[in-house]
Amino acid sequence: MTKIIKTENEWQQQLTSEQYKIARQQGTEPAFSGDYYNCKQAGTYHCICCDQLLFNSSEKYDSGSGWPSYWAPATEQAVTENKDNSHGMTRIEVVCSQCDAHLGHVFEDGPEPTGLRYCINSASLTFKQS
């Protein structure tokens, strides 16, 4: 996989201001506000920045958190996890492995079979219905 690297100006031209704030500046959309938190259609979720496949609807579930939640990424290689000590908390940040777009965080309070909850910002995703 080839890393996608662009200047901040190039990202700003490609993305909306909300997408840029979230995907490139590690922002978070308000709970229950994103386009995909309540989406129940079959399909795939891709990175808003580089279109890499990140999550499948078959692994999506309603966590009640207000953000799209998945118990696993589409592949182990789709995302990278980084320690995040911002905002006085220790969390695990989830980023796109191809372009380093901020997606959200992963928590260990999800359903089986993984026990994980990938809590992802809708603004970091595009959806392709199957």
Secondary structure, 3 states (H helix, E strand, C coil): CCCCCCCHHHHHHHCCHHHHHHHCCCCCCCCCCCCCCCCCCCEEEEECCCCCEEEEHHHEECCCCCCCEECCCCCCCCEEEEEECHHHCCEEEEEECCCCCEEEEEECCCCCCCCCEEEECHHHEEEEEC
